Amino acid sequence: MMLRFVLRRLLQVIPTLLLLSVLVFAWLRSLPGGPASAFLGDRATPERIAELNRVLGLDQPVWVQYGRFLGRAITGDFGTSTITGEPVLTEIARALPATVELSLTALVIAIALGIPLGYLAANHRGRPLDIITVIGTLVGVAVPVFFLGYVLKDVFAVDLGWFPPSGRQSVAVDATSVTGFAVLDGLLTREFDASLDALRHLVLPAVALATIPLAVIVRITRASVLDVLGSDFVRTANSKGLAPGTVRGRHVLRNALLPVSTTIGLQTGLLLAGAVLTERVFVWGGVGTLLADAITLRDYPRLQAVLMLGALIYVLVNLLVDLSYAIIDPRVRLS
């Protein structure tokens, strides 16, 4: 039954990605100027644009262009960056570990703090802990990521000097790159000073990026736990004299985690959007930086590759959320 559930969800991913590829392709072709104009820059003339459009196949019917785009995308060929002249996939492969490292750290912070805080707030409803938590989550959602990043940077890096203000590692640190994940590379190569230095660089951007997901997870967890606490089966379990720890762990928390799982999946996808701003503030040099530069300089090959990568990650994360649903609640496998 579990295998059939997984196969159904995997089959649903294919039309979703196809639809997203159509949207990305259509949106990029609707932008003013076009790829040829962006590539030629100041050298653009009507004759040169027409010639480059012919060479790139942009003078072909739209469905022919989309077929070629889809065929290349399936093989991982997204063309060459108009900024650097490198293959776009090479650029993404080099920058992706930085964004993944930052996003995963932020997500771990949000989950590790968000679920316990939401659970405690629900169990202390109306008390000072609950009130402080609710106010804190409102502030966390309201404060923009880039503003919080600059505040953290100014206070803890510039004024107090506790953490580095920017970058992934200090220039003076001689670190060996193995996987592209700076903290992990230091552990694998036993260069613990490099790992510690990378971790110190990671703290401020990860905290800034984690703020909004943390606030959302706290609020959803609190609301979900309160809803489950009022359920008939919880009152029945309490009336039977079951230990409070058993009721909370087996009945309350397990059932409350279903909407929380959905929230975590959605926030994971949104972390990519937040990473663009966070990486700019802390000069992080990940995929967010690639995307921002591609938009500013109209680098269409890089732009479409990053957008498709973001869509793929978002779809895969939601697939994992569906699988977590099936693990938490076996009844979901029948749907």
C-alpha positions as CSV (number, residue, x, y, z in Angstrom):
1,M,0.0,0.0,0.0
2,M,2.8,2.4,0.9
3,L,4.6,1.6,-2.4
4,R,1.4,2.4,-4.4
5,F,1.0,5.7,-2.6
6,V,4.6,6.7,-3.4
7,L,4.2,5.8,-7.0
8,R,1.0,7.8,-7.3
9,R,2.6,10.8,-5.9
10,L,5.7,10.4,-8.2
11,L,3.4,10.2,-11.2
12,Q,1.7,13.4,-10.1
13,V,5.0,15.2,-10.1
14,I,5.5,14.8,-13.8
15,P,2.5,16.9,-15.1
16,T,3.3,19.5,-12.4
17,L,6.8,20.0,-13.6
18,L,5.6,20.1,-17.2
19,L,3.1,22.9,-16.3
20,L,5.8,24.8,-14.5
21,S,8.1,24.5,-17.5
22,V,5.4,26.0,-19.7
23,L,4.9,28.9,-17.3
24,V,8.6,29.6,-17.0
25,F,9.1,29.4,-20.8
26,A,6.1,31.6,-21.6
27,W,7.0,34.2,-18.9
28,L,10.6,34.6,-20.1
29,R,9.5,34.9,-23.7
30,S,7.1,37.7,-22.7
31,L,9.8,39.9,-21.1
32,P,10.8,43.0,-23.0
33,G,13.9,43.0,-25.1
34,G,14.3,39.2,-25.4
35,P,17.3,36.9,-24.9
36,A,19.0,38.1,-28.1
37,S,18.9,41.8,-27.0
38,A,20.1,40.9,-23.5
39,F,23.0,38.8,-24.9
40,L,24.2,41.5,-27.4
41,G,23.8,44.4,-24.9
42,D,25.2,47.7,-26.3
43,R,26.0,46.0,-29.6
44,A,22.4,45.2,-30.2
45,T,21.1,46.4,-33.6
46,P,18.0,45.1,-35.4
47,E,20.2,43.2,-37.9
48,R,22.3,41.5,-35.2
49,I,19.2,40.7,-33.1
50,A,17.5,39.1,-36.1
51,E,20.7,37.1,-36.9
52,L,21.1,35.9,-33.3
53,N,17.4,35.0,-33.1
54,R,17.9,32.8,-36.2
55,V,21.0,31.2,-34.7
56,L,19.3,30.5,-31.4
57,G,16.1,29.3,-33.1
58,L,14.1,32.1,-31.6
59,D,12.5,32.8,-35.0
60,Q,10.9,29.3,-35.0
61,P,7.3,28.8,-33.9
62,V,6.7,28.9,-30.2
63,W,5.9,25.1,-29.9
64,V,9.2,24.3,-31.7
65,Q,11.1,26.5,-29.3
66,Y,9.4,25.0,-26.3
67,G,10.1,21.4,-27.5
68,R,13.8,22.3,-27.8
69,F,13.8,24.0,-24.4
70,L,12.2,21.0,-22.8
71,G,14.5,18.6,-24.5
72,R,17.6,20.5,-23.3
73,A,16.2,20.9,-19.8
74,I,15.6,17.2,-19.4
75,T,19.3,16.6,-20.2
76,G,20.4,19.4,-17.9
77,D,21.5,21.7,-20.7
78,F,20.2,25.3,-19.9
79,G,22.7,27.0,-22.1
80,T,25.5,29.5,-21.3
81,S,25.3,32.5,-19.0
82,T,25.4,35.8,-20.8
83,I,27.3,37.3,-17.9
84,T,30.2,34.9,-17.4
85,G,30.1,32.7,-20.5
86,E,30.0,29.6,-18.3
87,P,27.5,26.8,-18.6
88,V,24.6,27.7,-16.4
89,L,24.5,24.2,-14.8
90,T,28.1,24.6,-13.8
91,E,27.4,27.9,-12.1
92,I,24.4,26.4,-10.2
93,A,26.3,23.4,-9.1
94,R,29.0,25.6,-7.7
95,A,26.6,27.9,-5.9
96,L,23.9,25.4,-4.8
97,P,25.8,24.0,-1.7
98,A,26.0,27.5,-0.2
99,T,22.2,28.0,-0.5
100,V,21.4,24.5,0.7
101,E,23.6,24.8,3.7
102,L,22.0,28.2,4.6
103,S,18.5,27.0,4.0
104,L,18.8,23.7,5.9
105,T,20.4,25.4,8.9
106,A,17.6,28.0,9.0
107,L,15.0,25.2,8.6
108,V,16.5,23.2,11.5
109,I,16.5,26.3,13.7
110,A,12.8,27.0,12.8
111,I,11.7,23.4,13.4
112,A,13.8,22.8,16.6
113,L,12.4,25.9,18.2
114,G,9.1,26.3,16.5
115,I,7.4,23.0,17.4
116,P,8.4,23.0,21.1
117,L,7.4,26.7,21.5
118,G,4.1,26.2,19.8
119,Y,3.4,23.1,21.9
120,L,4.3,24.9,25.2
121,A,2.2,27.9,24.2
122,A,-0.8,25.8,23.6
123,N,-0.4,24.0,26.9
124,H,-0.1,27.3,28.7
125,R,-2.9,29.1,26.9
126,G,-3.7,32.5,28.2
127,R,-0.6,32.5,30.5
128,P,2.4,34.8,30.1
129,L,4.4,32.3,28.1
130,D,1.5,32.0,25.6
131,I,1.1,35.8,25.3
132,I,4.8,36.4,24.9
133,T,5.0,33.7,22.2
134,V,2.1,35.0,20.2
135,I,3.5,38.6,20.3
136,G,6.9,37.3,19.3
137,T,5.5,35.4,16.3
138,L,3.6,38.5,15.1
139,V,6.9,40.5,15.3
140,G,8.8,37.7,13.5
141,V,6.3,37.6,10.6
142,A,6.1,41.4,10.3
143,V,9.9,42.2,10.2
144,P,11.3,41.9,6.7
145,V,14.2,39.5,6.3
146,F,16.6,42.0,4.8
147,F,15.9,44.5,7.6
148,L,16.5,41.9,10.3
149,G,19.7,40.8,8.5
150,Y,21.1,44.4,8.6
151,V,20.1,44.7,12.3
152,L,21.8,41.4,13.3
153,K,24.8,42.4,11.2
154,D,25.1,45.8,12.8
155,V,24.7,44.7,16.4
156,F,26.4,41.3,16.6
157,A,29.1,41.7,13.9
158,V,29.9,45.4,13.8
159,D,29.2,46.6,17.4
160,L,29.9,43.5,19.4
161,G,32.2,41.7,17.0
162,W,30.8,38.2,18.0
163,F,30.3,37.0,14.4
164,P,31.8,37.8,10.9
165,P,29.7,40.4,9.0
166,S,29.7,38.7,5.6
167,G,30.9,35.8,3.4
168,R,31.1,32.1,4.1
169,Q,34.6,31.8,5.4
170,S,37.5,34.1,6.4
171,V,40.1,34.7,3.7
172,A,42.9,33.8,6.2
173,V,41.5,30.3,6.7
174,D,43.0,27.7,4.4
175,A,40.0,25.4,3.9
176,T,39.8,22.3,1.6
177,S,36.6,22.1,-0.4
178,V,35.2,18.6,-0.9
179,T,31.4,18.9,-1.1
180,G,31.0,22.6,-1.2
181,F,29.3,22.6,2.2
182,A,31.8,24.6,4.2
183,V,31.0,23.3,7.7
184,L,30.8,19.7,6.5
185,D,34.0,20.0,4.5
186,G,35.9,21.1,7.7
187,L,34.7,18.0,9.5
188,L,35.4,15.6,6.7
189,T,39.0,16.9,6.2
190,R,39.6,17.3,10.0
191,E,40.2,21.0,9.5
192,F,38.1,21.9,12.5
193,D,39.3,25.5,12.6
194,A,37.8,25.9,9.1
195,S,34.6,24.2,10.1
196,L,34.2,26.4,13.2
197,D,35.0,29.5,11.1
198,A,32.3,28.5,8.6
199,L,29.8,27.9,11.4
200,R,30.5,31.4,12.8
201,H,29.8,32.9,9.4
202,L,26.6,30.8,9.1
203,V,24.9,31.9,12.4
204,L,23.7,35.4,11.5
205,P,22.3,34.7,8.0
206,A,20.7,31.5,9.2
207,V,19.0,33.2,12.2
208,A,17.7,36.0,9.9
209,L,16.4,33.5,7.3
210,A,14.8,31.3,10.0
211,T,12.7,34.1,11.6
212,I,9.6,34.0,9.4
213,P,9.4,30.1,9.2
214,L,10.0,29.9,12.9
215,A,7.1,32.3,13.6
216,V,4.8,30.5,11.2
217,I,5.6,27.1,12.6
218,V,5.0,28.3,16.2
219,R,1.6,29.7,15.3
220,I,0.5,26.6,13.3
221,T,1.7,24.2,16.0
222,R,-0.1,26.2,18.7
223,A,-3.3,26.3,16.8
224,S,-3.1,22.6,15.9
225,V,-2.3,21.5,19.4
226,L,-5.2,23.5,20.8
227,D,-7.6,22.0,18.2
228,V,-6.5,18.4,19.1
229,L,-6.7,19.1,22.9
230,G,-10.4,19.9,22.4
231,S,-11.0,16.6,20.5
232,D,-13.3,13.9,21.9
233,F,-10.6,11.2,21.8
234,V,-8.3,13.3,24.0
235,R,-11.0,13.8,26.5
236,T,-11.7,10.1,26.4
237,A,-8.1,9.2,26.9
238,N,-7.9,11.6,29.9
239,S,-11.1,10.1,31.4
240,K,-9.6,6.6,31.2
241,G,-6.8,7.8,33.5
242,L,-3.9,7.5,31.0
243,A,-0.7,9.2,32.0
244,P,-0.5,12.8,30.8
245,G,2.8,12.1,29.0
246,T,1.2,9.2,27.1
247,V,-1.8,11.3,26.0
248,R,0.3,14.2,24.9
249,G,2.9,12.2,23.0
250,R,0.7,9.4,21.5
251,H,-2.5,11.3,20.9
252,V,-2.0,15.1,20.9
253,L,1.4,15.7,19.3
254,R,1.1,13.0,16.7
255,N,-2.2,14.3,15.4
256,A,-1.2,17.9,15.7
257,L,1.9,17.3,13.5
258,L,-0.2,16.8,10.3
259,P,-0.8,20.5,9.5
260,V,2.6,21.4,10.9
261,S,4.2,19.1,8.2
262,T,2.4,20.9,5.5
263,T,3.6,24.2,6.9
264,I,7.2,23.1,7.1
265,G,7.0,22.0,3.4
266,L,5.6,25.3,2.3
267,Q,8.1,27.2,4.3
268,T,11.0,25.2,2.9
269,G,10.0,26.3,-0.6
270,L,9.7,29.9,0.6
271,L,13.2,29.8,2.1
272,L,14.5,30.1,-1.5
273,A,12.8,33.5,-1.9
274,G,14.1,34.6,1.5
275,A,17.6,33.4,0.6
276,V,17.8,35.9,-2.2
277,L,17.6,38.8,0.2
278,T,19.6,37.2,2.9
279,E,22.5,36.3,0.6
280,R,22.6,39.9,-0.7
281,V,22.8,41.2,2.8
282,F,25.5,38.8,4.0
283,V,27.3,38.5,0.6
284,W,26.7,34.7,0.8
285,G,27.3,33.8,-2.9
286,G,24.7,31.1,-3.4
287,V,21.9,30.5,-5.8
288,G,20.0,33.5,-4.5
289,T,22.9,35.7,-5.7
290,L,22.8,34.1,-9.1
291,L,19.1,34.7,-9.4
292,A,19.4,38.4,-8.3
293,D,22.2,39.0,-10.8
294,A,20.3,37.2,-13.6
295,I,17.2,39.5,-13.0
296,T,19.3,42.6,-12.9
297,L,21.4,41.8,-15.9
298,R,18.7,40.0,-17.9
299,D,20.7,36.7,-18.1
300,Y,17.8,34.6,-19.5
301,P,19.6,31.2,-19.5
302,R,20.6,31.5,-15.9
303,L,17.2,32.9,-15.0
304,Q,15.2,30.0,-16.5
305,A,17.6,27.4,-15.0
306,V,17.3,28.9,-11.4
307,L,13.5,29.2,-11.7
308,M,13.2,25.5,-12.9
309,L,15.5,24.4,-10.1
310,G,13.4,26.3,-7.5
311,A,10.2,24.7,-8.9
312,L,11.8,21.2,-8.8
313,I,12.9,21.7,-5.2
314,Y,9.5,23.0,-4.2
315,V,7.7,20.0,-5.9
316,L,10.1,17.5,-4.3
317,V,9.7,19.0,-0.9
318,N,5.9,18.8,-1.1
319,L,6.3,15.2,-2.2
320,L,8.3,14.5,1.0
321,V,5.5,16.3,2.9
322,D,3.0,13.9,1.4
323,L,5.2,10.9,2.4
324,S,5.5,12.3,6.0
325,Y,1.7,12.5,6.1
326,A,1.5,8.8,5.2
327,I,3.9,7.9,7.9
328,I,2.2,10.0,10.6
329,D,-1.3,9.0,9.6
330,P,-1.6,5.7,7.7
331,R,-5.1,6.6,6.7
332,V,-3.7,9.1,4.2
333,R,-2.2,6.3,2.1
334,L,-5.7,5.4,1.0
335,S,-6.3,8.8,-0.5
